[in-house]
Amino acid sequence: MADICDNAQAVELLLRAEALDRARLRPAGPGPVYIDGVACCRTCQEPICSARLKAVPGCCQCRECQEEAEGS
């Protein structure tokens, strides 16, 4: 039979998993800069392709600038 500590641990694990899921879905960083209504890279000010914006919501750099920043 589970005691109160086991129950508390189970609740903690569920809450932690939910918090991690929310953090993964939240955009990281300030997002793109908008120039004439177009989402643009904060580094080079070139438009960010819609496929990247869809794949990485809230991204603030184009693929090329992101790769350069990561040293790839």
Secondary structure, DSSP 8 states (H G I E B T S, - for coil): ---HHHHHHHHHHHHHHHHHHHHHHS--SS--EEETTEEE-TTT--B--HHHHHHSTT--S-HHHHHHHHT-
